[in-house]
């Protein structure tokens, strides 16, 4: 049971390049989330999804797009990377509000540097 | 809007000493509160959560936290620090128990031999 898997683990981009971060979970969770972590700022929610085919904006959505075509996958896209997007990105998943057990399970993170 | 404050970005304790990590929240309605731990180069792991049942919540690895509504606090404690407790700790709050988690800035705990 892998839990939440993020690929890639590391990536260096040049300004203006695009890339997609993949998050996969094997726990049949309904909810999935993308966060970015920056020093002294904790985790900030970028986008989230409450089910297959649905996405919603979080606290810092600008410059990012997401898709949830399959329940187990949640993709985060950067169309034109900027140095301000240098960060560590975390994906998380959870069951959902109705179960009363909405614990988030996190992946190991993706370190992205934009030069 | 909800917010979370963690007093002290870095806390150092000696091995065997009491660990106290502070968390205060602002919320217009009773919140759900969480403590997560992050070890170096890893994702976050849930330590414990408060969901309006008992105000004293016990978590993994000997940690516990007490919800005090009058102080809007949810401080994390452990009676005796171990070297393996060195990590970053995040307090988080959500109002509707599913979406819009708000994380605090984190407190890095160092344990000195």
Interface residues (C-beta under 8 A of the other chain):
Chain A: X4 X31 X33 X35 X40 X41 X42 X43 X44 X45 X48 X50 X56 X58 X90 X92 X94 X96 X97 X100 X102 X103 X104 X106 X107 X108 X109
Chain B: X4 X9 X36 X41 X42 X43 X44 X45 X46 X49 X51 X90 X92 X94 X96 X97 X98 X99 X100 X101 X103 X104 X105 X106
